[in-house]
């Protein structure tokens, strides 16, 4: 099957539709003209019937013309102008009189035709329109009047019209096809520009954008949508490049430290205490490396993959208590005061593992960035029949200009000011990703020297169990 171009398909579909419409229009025109011609002839025949009925009289049961000579003269003079054929028959259907223009021919009485019925028949080589009228005197049929008119000229007109329509039909369609093809080509010109521009866009060249048409039509929307898609792709690739660069740097740093420490150890013999100190240092770096790998794997695993979510009933009060237990040593070491205020028991339908991960990262950050003898307040409450959780610390805080970037992978606010606080910069990034995945509203507010507040709002109606 021949594959037509998009431009030719548009033109072809337009022509098919137009052709069907033209066919209907041409048939309608032909039918109207034919009906008009026949109606005009039928009306003339009816007039002739009335005229001839007025010119006859009945003598002794025989049809007699009132002025036979005048009638013959009139019929003879009008034969070429208005070819009306007239013929009288007696009750036995034998010809008693006929118009001069019939000459040697005669009209044939059609036994199958009804009285006063108009029908087409033949007179020699000519097609005629004929009617048969009975002559009734005192309820007795004494003969018939047959009147016919030639259809030769009318048929010629109809045939000529039919031929014109038949010839004009393909010519008009062909002409319309090229016109439609021309305008279709102009209409899809912006699409060709889109194709041409798209071919120049590669993974190494994502800066190029498609020019927007002046008219804000469907092509404008298409171009704008593709440009927005390219913007998102460029941002995603840039983030991926940055993430890969940051990840490789973060992974390389502890490995470099471990390698350097081990190289120092093997340069010369050392006492057991120094060996133990350096080995413990390497173990801490390995633990840091394991934590970093786990967090990277967690980000990769749940990157917009809702199919990995396991829904179950999650008891938020118990989750928070479990996380506090896991951080008990850190809480004790920094002498942090924990305030947990839960108005009631709160349950949500979510993934327990991911909820625990979210709270572990948030609470771990709150403890990490709190000063010794500080305070961390956790509030679970009902707000407009929705479950909310607010976690507040009075730690070092975050610069306002860093709040927008704080959830970016490996970003750490003022890390050089507090080198004693270790971290990977992935905690809040994980929290943000998982919150989006679980449709949890995540907000963070902070101020330097005052502290940080994280607010979680769960997108489901409040569920309580006694």
Buried (B, 14 or more C-beta within 10 A) or exposed (E): EEEEEEBBEBBBEBBEEBBEEBEEEBEEEBEEBBEEBBEEBBEBBBEBBEEBEEBBEEEEEEBEBEEEEEBBEBBEEEBEEEBBBBBBBBBEEEBBBBBBBBEEEBBBBEEEBEEEEBBEBEBEEBBBBBBBBEBEEEEEEBBBBBBBBBBBEBBEBBEEBBEEBEEEBEEBBEEBBEEBBEBBBEBBEBBEBBEEBEEEBEEEEBEEBBEBBEEEEEBBEBBBEBBEEBEEEBEEEEEEEEBEEBBEEBBEBBEEBBEEBEEEBEEEEBEEEEEEEBEEEBEBBEEBBEBBEEBBEBBEEBEEEEEEBEEEEBBBBBBBBBBBEBBEEBBEEBEBEBEEEBEEBBBBEBBBBBBBBBBBBBBBBBBBBBBEEBBBBBBBBEEEEBBBBBBBBBBBBBEEEBBEEBBBBBBBBEEEEBEEEEBBBBBBBBBBBBBEBBEBEBEBBBEBEEBBBBBBBBEBEBEEEE
